[in-house]
Amino acid sequence: CATCLGICCFIVTDDITELYSTMECLENIFTKAYQRDRDTNGVSSTHNSVLHISALLAWTLLLTICPMNEVKKKIEMHLHKLPSLLSCDDLNMRIAAGETLALLFELARETDADFFYEDMELLTEKLRALATDGNKHRAKVDKRKQRSVFRDVLRAVEERDFPTEMVKFGPERMYIDCWVKKQTYDTFKEILGSGMQYHLQSNDFLRNVFELGPPVMLDAAALKTMKISRFERHLYNSAAFKARTKARSKCRDKRADMGEFF
């Protein structure tokens, strides 16, 4: 699964060559969509489309942790090809391509304040058409979703703007204020589902990724005064118990080491 490959690489890889080889593997998959890959009957393959989307999104996630010199190379390779996917029949592919474009523009402008895209007028026309699409042959739900996403993408590309979102988990708040952060959050939320809030509260890795600092531990009295659900209270108690267990284990290890020393 391309998604699992991307997430596993994001979490465990500390070797830059492994990161690059994983991205190359994913590129070999989703770039086939540039060629409008067709099955033997000349009809778009749904299976291939799902695989291409997963590979593109996993590749985009890994791009967010690449060194800037590698980011520049990837932007040069793909920024002029990705717009072709905006005409794809698959809604999810159009959305994945649009959000990836927004992220690439964000990174390009971070690396070069004077970044210039030659085909900007043509691209913004495509994005504006998708943001205002009134095609009668498309389902209302699909049109609503597409228009919502591409309004944000158009603002990112044309105005360098991002609609900041706030995520609440217990007494804490996290602001998603850029496409890089949104891509990372959306990826883990897709995998963790309803457990995302719990992991934001207590998972050291995710808290480090989103720069949230150490987990916030609340005692029973503080939890009672807070207007949170029983389930959220249970999550905090579980996190606190886990933290206490870790601390006690460290103390035991230290005592054991001292006993051996003496």
C-alpha positions as CSV (number, residue, x, y, z in Angstrom):
1,C,0.0,0.0,0.0
2,A,1.5,3.3,-1.1
3,T,0.0,5.2,1.9
4,C,1.5,2.8,4.4
5,L,4.9,3.0,2.6
6,G,4.9,6.8,2.8
7,I,3.8,6.9,6.5
8,C,6.3,4.3,7.6
9,C,9.1,6.1,5.8
10,F,7.9,9.4,7.3
11,I,8.0,7.9,10.9
12,V,11.1,5.7,10.9
13,T,13.5,6.8,8.2
14,D,16.6,8.7,9.3
15,D,18.6,7.8,6.3
16,I,18.2,10.5,3.5
17,T,19.0,8.0,0.8
18,E,16.1,5.7,1.9
19,L,13.8,8.8,1.9
20,Y,14.8,9.6,-1.7
21,S,14.5,6.0,-2.9
22,T,11.0,5.7,-1.4
23,M,10.0,8.9,-3.1
24,E,11.4,7.7,-6.4
25,C,9.3,4.5,-6.0
26,L,6.2,6.5,-5.4
27,E,7.0,8.8,-8.3
28,N,7.2,5.8,-10.6
29,I,3.6,5.0,-9.7
30,F,1.8,8.3,-9.8
31,T,3.6,9.7,-12.8
32,K,1.8,7.1,-14.9
33,A,-1.3,9.2,-14.3
34,Y,0.4,12.0,-16.3
35,Q,0.2,9.7,-19.3
36,R,-3.6,9.1,-18.7
37,D,-2.9,5.4,-18.0
38,R,-5.7,3.3,-19.6
39,D,-6.7,-0.3,-19.5
40,T,-7.0,-2.5,-22.5
41,N,-10.5,-1.4,-23.2
42,G,-9.5,2.3,-23.4
43,V,-11.4,3.1,-20.1
44,S,-9.7,4.7,-17.1
45,S,-8.9,2.0,-14.5
46,T,-10.5,2.8,-11.1
47,H,-7.9,0.5,-9.4
48,N,-5.0,2.4,-11.0
49,S,-6.6,5.7,-10.2
50,V,-6.8,4.9,-6.5
51,L,-3.2,3.7,-6.5
52,H,-2.0,6.8,-8.3
53,I,-3.8,9.1,-5.8
54,S,-2.3,7.2,-2.8
55,A,1.2,7.4,-4.2
56,L,0.9,11.1,-5.0
57,L,-0.4,11.9,-1.5
58,A,2.3,9.8,0.1
59,W,5.0,11.4,-2.0
60,T,3.7,14.8,-1.1
61,L,3.9,13.9,2.6
62,L,7.5,12.9,2.3
63,L,8.3,16.0,0.3
64,T,7.5,18.0,3.5
65,I,10.5,16.6,5.3
66,C,13.0,16.8,2.4
67,P,16.0,19.3,2.4
68,M,15.3,22.4,0.4
69,N,17.7,21.6,-2.3
70,E,15.8,18.4,-3.0
71,V,12.5,20.2,-2.8
72,K,13.7,22.6,-5.5
73,K,14.5,19.6,-7.8
74,K,11.1,18.0,-7.2
75,I,9.3,21.3,-7.9
76,E,11.2,21.6,-11.2
77,M,10.3,18.1,-12.1
78,H,6.6,18.1,-11.3
79,L,5.1,21.6,-11.1
80,H,4.6,21.8,-14.9
81,K,3.1,18.3,-15.1
82,L,0.7,18.2,-12.2
83,P,-1.8,20.6,-13.8
84,S,-2.6,18.0,-16.4
85,L,-4.2,15.9,-13.6
86,L,-6.7,18.7,-12.9
87,S,-8.6,17.5,-16.0
88,C,-8.8,13.9,-14.7
89,D,-12.3,12.3,-14.6
90,D,-11.7,11.2,-11.0
91,L,-12.7,13.8,-8.4
92,N,-10.3,12.6,-5.8
93,M,-7.4,12.7,-8.3
94,R,-8.3,16.3,-9.2
95,I,-8.4,17.3,-5.5
96,A,-5.1,15.5,-4.7
97,A,-3.4,17.2,-7.6
98,G,-4.9,20.6,-6.6
99,E,-3.7,20.3,-3.0
100,T,-0.3,19.1,-4.1
101,L,0.0,22.1,-6.4
102,A,-0.9,24.4,-3.5
103,L,1.8,22.8,-1.3
104,L,4.4,23.0,-4.1
105,F,3.7,26.7,-4.6
106,E,4.0,27.3,-0.9
107,L,7.4,25.5,-0.7
108,A,8.6,27.2,-3.9
109,R,7.9,30.6,-2.4
110,E,9.7,29.6,0.8
111,T,12.8,28.7,-1.1
112,D,12.7,31.7,-3.5
113,A,10.8,34.9,-2.5
114,D,10.9,35.9,-6.2
115,F,9.5,32.6,-7.5
116,F,7.8,33.0,-10.9
117,Y,5.6,30.4,-12.6
118,E,5.4,30.9,-16.4
119,D,2.0,29.4,-17.0
120,M,0.3,31.1,-14.0
121,E,-2.5,32.6,-16.1
122,L,-3.5,29.2,-17.6
123,L,-3.2,27.5,-14.3
124,T,-5.4,30.0,-12.4
125,E,-8.0,29.7,-15.2
126,K,-8.2,26.0,-14.6
127,L,-8.4,26.4,-10.9
128,R,-11.1,29.1,-11.1
129,A,-13.1,26.8,-13.4
130,L,-12.9,24.0,-10.9
131,A,-13.7,26.4,-8.0
132,T,-16.9,27.5,-9.8
133,D,-17.8,24.3,-11.6
134,G,-21.5,24.0,-12.3
135,N,-21.4,20.8,-14.5
136,K,-24.9,19.3,-14.4
137,H,-23.6,15.8,-15.0
138,R,-21.7,15.8,-11.6
139,A,-23.3,14.9,-8.3
140,K,-24.1,17.9,-6.1
141,V,-22.0,16.5,-3.2
142,D,-19.0,16.2,-5.6
143,K,-19.4,19.7,-7.0
144,R,-19.7,21.1,-3.5
145,K,-16.6,19.3,-2.3
146,Q,-14.6,20.3,-5.4
147,R,-15.6,24.0,-5.2
148,S,-14.7,24.2,-1.6
149,V,-11.2,22.6,-2.1
150,F,-10.3,24.6,-5.2
151,R,-11.4,27.9,-3.7
152,D,-8.6,27.4,-1.2
153,V,-6.2,26.1,-3.8
154,L,-6.8,29.1,-6.0
155,R,-6.3,31.5,-3.1
156,A,-3.0,29.7,-2.3
157,V,-1.7,29.9,-5.8
158,E,-3.0,33.3,-6.7
159,E,-2.9,35.3,-3.4
160,R,-0.4,33.2,-1.3
161,D,-3.2,32.8,1.2
162,F,-4.2,29.9,3.5
163,P,-7.5,29.6,5.4
164,T,-6.2,28.9,9.0
165,E,-8.1,26.0,10.8
166,M,-8.2,25.4,14.5
167,V,-8.1,21.8,15.9
168,K,-9.3,21.3,19.5
169,F,-8.3,18.4,21.6
170,G,-9.2,18.7,25.3
171,P,-7.9,22.0,26.7
172,E,-5.4,22.4,23.9
173,R,-5.6,24.1,20.5
174,M,-3.6,23.6,17.4
175,Y,-3.7,26.0,14.4
176,I,-3.2,24.6,10.9
177,D,-1.8,27.6,9.1
178,C,-0.1,26.3,6.0
179,W,-0.4,23.6,3.4
180,V,2.6,21.6,4.7
181,K,0.9,21.3,8.1
182,K,-2.5,20.5,6.5
183,Q,-1.0,17.7,4.4
184,T,0.6,16.1,7.5
185,Y,-2.5,16.5,9.6
186,D,-4.9,15.1,7.0
187,T,-2.6,12.1,6.4
188,F,-2.5,11.0,10.0
189,K,-6.2,11.8,10.5
190,E,-7.0,9.5,7.6
191,I,-5.1,6.7,9.3
192,L,-6.0,7.3,13.0
193,G,-9.6,8.4,12.4
194,S,-11.4,9.2,15.7
195,G,-8.2,8.4,17.6
196,M,-6.4,11.5,16.2
197,Q,-7.4,13.6,19.2
198,Y,-6.0,11.0,21.7
199,H,-2.7,10.8,19.8
200,L,-2.4,14.6,19.6
201,Q,-2.8,14.6,23.4
202,S,-0.4,11.8,24.3
203,N,1.7,10.6,21.3
204,D,5.2,12.0,21.7
205,F,6.0,11.5,18.0
206,L,2.9,13.4,16.7
207,R,3.4,16.2,19.3
208,N,6.9,16.6,18.1
209,V,5.8,16.7,14.4
210,F,3.3,19.4,15.2
211,E,5.6,21.2,17.7
212,L,3.1,20.8,20.6
213,G,5.7,20.2,23.3
214,P,5.4,17.6,26.0
215,P,2.0,16.1,26.8
216,V,-0.2,18.2,29.1
217,M,-1.0,16.2,32.2
218,L,-4.1,17.1,34.3
219,D,-5.1,15.8,37.7
220,A,-8.5,14.5,38.5
221,A,-9.7,17.8,40.1
222,A,-8.7,19.8,37.0
223,L,-10.5,17.3,34.7
224,K,-13.7,17.7,36.7
225,T,-13.7,21.5,36.4
226,M,-13.3,21.2,32.6
227,K,-16.3,20.9,30.3
228,I,-15.1,17.8,28.5
229,S,-16.8,14.5,27.7
230,R,-16.4,11.3,29.7
231,F,-14.5,9.8,26.8
232,E,-12.0,12.7,26.6
233,R,-11.5,12.5,30.4
234,H,-10.8,8.8,30.0
235,L,-8.2,9.6,27.3
236,Y,-6.4,12.0,29.6
237,N,-6.5,9.6,32.5
238,S,-5.0,6.9,30.2
239,A,-2.3,9.3,29.0
240,A,-1.5,10.3,32.6
241,F,-1.3,6.6,33.7
242,K,1.0,5.8,30.8
243,A,3.3,8.8,31.7
244,R,3.5,7.7,35.3
245,T,4.3,4.2,34.3
246,K,7.2,5.4,32.1
247,A,8.5,7.6,34.9
248,R,8.4,4.8,37.4
249,S,10.1,2.4,35.0
250,K,12.9,4.9,34.6
251,C,13.3,5.2,38.4
252,R,13.4,1.4,38.7
253,D,16.1,1.2,36.0
254,K,18.1,3.8,37.8
255,R,17.8,2.0,41.1
256,A,18.7,-1.3,39.5
257,D,21.8,0.3,38.0
258,M,22.8,1.8,41.3
259,G,22.3,-1.5,43.0
260,E,24.7,-3.2,40.5
261,F,27.2,-0.4,41.0
262,F,27.3,-0.8,44.8
